[in-house]
Amino acid sequence: MNTFMDVLAVAFVFVLLALPSLIGHARDLRIDHQIRRAGEARAAEESRAHAQDGFGHAA
């Protein structure tokens, strides 16, 4: 039983140390996705703007 408690304690410390890093990584991934979506939206808006003539009508 003592060995199990030792393994559990080591696992708890590992999770305690790794958790901030994992949370930061997940946050970075979310921000990267937001930036990518914003870039795609901006590119789509620019392509729509280039497809219109000076009066706002489709060319």
C-alpha positions in Angstrom: 0.0 0.0 0.0 2.9 2.3 0.7 4.3 1.9 -2.8 0.9 2.8 -4.3 0.8 6.0 -2.2 4.3 6.9 -3.4 3.3 6.4 -7.0 0.2 8.5 -6.4 2.2 11.3 -4.8 4.6 11.3 -7.8 1.8 11.4 -10.2 0.1 14.2 -8.3 3.3 16.3 -8.3 3.8 15.7 -12.0 0.2 16.8 -12.8 0.7 19.8 -10.5 3.8 20.8 -12.4 2.5 20.1 -15.9 -0.9 21.7 -15.6 0.1 25.3 -16.1 2.1 24.4 -19.2 -0.8 22.4 -20.6 -3.2 25.2 -19.9 -0.9 27.7 -21.6 -0.5 25.4 -24.6 -4.3 25.1 -25.0 -4.7 28.8 -24.7 -2.0 29.4 -27.4 -3.8 26.9 -29.7 -7.1 28.8 -29.2 -5.4 32.1 -30.0 -3.8 30.7 -33.1 -7.1 29.5 -34.4 -8.7 32.9 -33.8 -5.8 34.6 -35.7 -6.1 32.1 -38.5 -9.9 32.7 -38.8 -9.4 36.5 -38.7 -6.9 36.2 -41.5 -9.2 34.1 -43.6 -12.1 36.5 -43.0 -9.9 39.5 -43.9 -8.7 37.7 -47.1 -12.3 36.9 -48.1 -13.3 40.5 -47.4 -10.5 41.8 -49.6 -11.3 39.4 -52.4 -15.0 40.6 -52.3 -13.8 44.3 -52.3 -11.6 43.6 -55.4 -14.5 41.9 -57.2 -16.6 45.1 -57.0 -16.2 48.1 -59.2 -16.0 51.7 -57.9 -19.8 52.0 -57.4 -20.1 48.9 -55.1 -21.6 46.7 -57.8 -20.3 43.4 -58.9 -18.0 43.7 -62.0 
